[in-house]
Amino acid sequence: MLDFFGVRLELVERPGRRGGVAGDALAPGLVHLGFALGSADAVDEFSRVIATAGHRVLEQPHRAGERGRYESVVLDPDGNLVKLTV
């Protein structure tokens, strides 16, 4: 986890994985890219916009993790996982 004056970048490597397809949670390469949107309403709205544009929403907005953060997970046009959080 890198912190740039309050803007955090989390880098995760999954060593030893070969094969897989884009959007597969066990595929090699990028695990996911996350964006903090500032509010639950923004997560809801952006998830709706993405779905309306015809892109896949893998996980509808929900509370997740031990801290109960609010998030959704979508696929970008290349099949990469994108996490939208507060």
C-alpha positions in Angstrom: 0.0 0.0 0.0 1.4 3.4 -1.0 0.1 6.6 0.4 0.5 9.8 -1.5 -0.7 12.4 1.0 -4.0 10.6 1.6 -4.4 9.1 -1.9 -3.7 5.4 -1.5 -2.5 3.0 -4.2 -2.6 -0.7 -3.4 -0.5 -3.0 -5.5 -1.1 -6.7 -5.3 0.8 -9.4 -7.1 -0.5 -12.9 -7.6 2.7 -14.9 -8.3 2.7 -18.3 -10.0 -0.7 -17.9 -11.8 -0.7 -18.8 -15.5 -3.6 -18.9 -18.0 -7.1 -17.7 -17.3 -9.3 -15.2 -19.0 -10.0 -11.5 -18.5 -12.4 -11.0 -15.7 -11.5 -14.3 -14.1 -10.6 -13.6 -10.4 -7.7 -16.1 -10.8 -6.3 -14.7 -14.1 -2.7 -13.4 -14.1 -2.0 -9.7 -14.2 -4.1 -7.0 -12.7 -6.1 -8.2 -9.7 -8.3 -5.1 -9.8 -8.2 -1.4 -10.0 -10.2 0.6 -7.4 -11.6 4.1 -7.3 -12.9 5.9 -4.2 -15.8 8.0 -5.3 -16.5 9.7 -2.0 -20.1 8.6 -1.2 -22.4 5.6 -1.4 -24.7 7.6 -3.7 -21.8 8.1 -6.1 -21.1 4.4 -6.1 -24.8 3.6 -6.8 -25.0 6.2 -9.6 -21.7 5.2 -11.3 -22.7 1.5 -11.1 -26.0 2.4 -12.8 -24.3 4.4 -15.5 -21.9 1.6 -16.3 -24.8 -1.0 -16.4 -26.9 1.4 -18.7 -23.9 1.7 -21.0 -24.0 -2.0 -21.5 -21.0 -3.0 -19.3 -21.1 -5.8 -16.8 -21.7 -5.1 -13.1 -20.3 -8.2 -11.3 -21.3 -7.1 -7.8 -24.1 -4.6 -7.2 -23.3 -2.0 -4.6 -23.1 -3.6 -1.1 -21.3 -3.5 2.2 -18.2 -5.6 2.2 -15.1 -6.5 4.3 -14.5 -6.4 8.0 -15.0 -2.6 8.0 -18.2 -2.7 6.1 -17.0 -0.5 3.2 -19.5 0.2 0.5 -18.5 -1.0 -3.0 -19.4 -2.5 -6.3 -17.4 -4.4 -8.8 -17.6 -3.8 -12.6 -15.7 -5.0 -15.7 -14.0 -2.4 -17.9 -14.2 -2.9 -21.7 -11.0 -5.0 -21.6 -12.4 -7.3 -18.9 -10.4 -5.9 -16.0 -12.0 -5.8 -12.6 -12.8 -2.3 -11.4 -13.8 -1.8 -7.8 -15.9 1.4 -7.0 -15.8 2.3 -3.3 -16.7 5.2 -1.0 
